[in-house]
């Protein structure tokens, strides 16, 4: 009985440590924070769906900095419908990038193209 309680306590402490480490890591600045924030500030919009592999790839390009992107989720939670914000915006595919100048790009867009379209420099130290 004592061994089982000890094992449970060790497991809880280990899980707590992993959660704390994950929270700490998610708060650290990402190498693309400045770029992602600039893209957001430029007025660009990134429409996507949680189930879309190309959207996931686009986010992965930014690593932890993806939290600063102007991402708009278009899918209903069940993955079977489109949210009104994306219906009203006329979004027909994912990912879709819409820029302040009114232009639009579909699919995975390179950091170079995003930089060019938004006038946001890619940090030199990456």
C-alpha positions in Angstrom: 0.0 0.0 0.0 2.8 2.4 0.9 4.6 1.7 -2.4 1.4 2.5 -4.3 1.0 5.8 -2.6 4.6 6.7 -3.1 4.3 5.8 -6.8 1.2 8.0 -7.1 3.0 10.9 -5.4 6.0 10.6 -7.6 3.8 10.4 -10.7 1.9 13.6 -9.7 5.1 15.4 -9.0 6.6 14.4 -12.3 3.4 15.4 -14.2 3.4 18.7 -12.3 7.0 19.3 -13.3 6.3 18.6 -17.0 3.3 21.0 -16.9 5.3 23.7 -15.3 8.1 23.3 -17.8 5.6 23.5 -20.7 4.1 26.7 -19.3 7.7 28.1 -18.9 8.6 27.2 -22.4 5.4 28.7 -23.9 6.2 32.0 -22.2 9.7 32.3 -23.6 10.0 34.7 -26.6 10.1 32.9 -30.0 12.6 33.7 -32.7 9.9 35.0 -35.0 8.0 37.1 -32.4 8.9 40.4 -34.0 7.9 39.2 -37.5 4.6 37.6 -36.3 3.7 40.7 -34.3 4.5 43.0 -37.3 2.4 40.8 -39.6 -0.5 41.1 -37.1 0.0 44.8 -36.8 0.1 45.2 -40.6 -3.6 44.3 -40.9 -3.1 40.9 -42.5 -5.4 38.0 -41.6 -4.6 34.3 -41.6 -7.8 32.2 -42.0 -7.5 28.5 -41.2 -9.0 25.4 -39.7 -7.7 23.3 -36.8 -8.0 20.1 -38.9 -6.1 21.6 -41.9 -2.6 20.1 -42.3 -1.4 23.1 -44.4 -2.6 25.5 -41.7 -0.6 23.5 -39.1 2.4 23.6 -41.4 2.0 27.4 -41.7 1.9 27.8 -38.0 4.9 25.5 -37.5 7.0 27.9 -39.6 6.6 30.4 -36.8 7.2 28.0 -33.9 6.1 29.4 -30.5 5.7 32.8 -32.2 2.5 31.5 -33.9 0.6 32.8 -30.9 1.2 36.3 -32.2 -0.2 35.6 -35.7 -3.5 37.2 -36.8 -5.0 33.7 -37.0 -8.8 33.3 -37.4 -10.3 29.9 -36.9 -12.9 29.1 -39.5 -14.0 25.6 -38.5 -16.8 24.7 -36.2 -15.6 22.6 -33.2 -16.9 19.4 -34.8 -14.9 20.1 -38.0 -18.0 19.9 -40.2 -18.9 23.5 -40.8 -17.6 27.0 -41.3 -17.9 29.8 -38.7 -19.8 32.9 -39.7 -16.8 35.2 -39.6 -15.2 33.1 -42.4 -18.5 32.7 -44.3 -18.9 36.5 -44.3 -15.3 37.0 -45.4 -15.9 34.7 -48.4 -13.1 32.3 -47.3 -13.2 29.2 -49.5 -10.0 27.4 -48.7 -7.4 27.0 -46.0 -5.1 28.5 -45.3 -6.0 31.9 -46.8 -3.9 35.0 -46.1 -5.7 38.3 -46.7 -3.5 41.5 -46.7 -4.2 45.1 -45.9 -3.9 46.0 -49.6 -6.8 43.7 -50.4 -4.7 41.0 -52.0 -5.1 37.3 -51.0 -2.9 34.3 -51.1 -4.0 30.7 -50.6 -2.0 27.7 -49.3 1.2 27.7 -47.3 3.0 31.0 -47.8 6.8 31.3 -47.2 8.2 33.7 -44.6 9.9 35.6 -47.5 6.5 36.2 -49.2 4.8 37.1 -46.0 7.6 39.6 -45.2 7.3 41.1 -48.7 3.5 41.4 -48.6 3.4 43.0 -45.1 6.6 45.0 -45.3 7.8 43.2 -42.1 11.5 42.3 -42.0 12.5 38.8 -41.2 14.9 39.1 -38.2 18.5 38.9 -39.2 19.5 36.5 -36.4 17.3 33.6 -37.6 
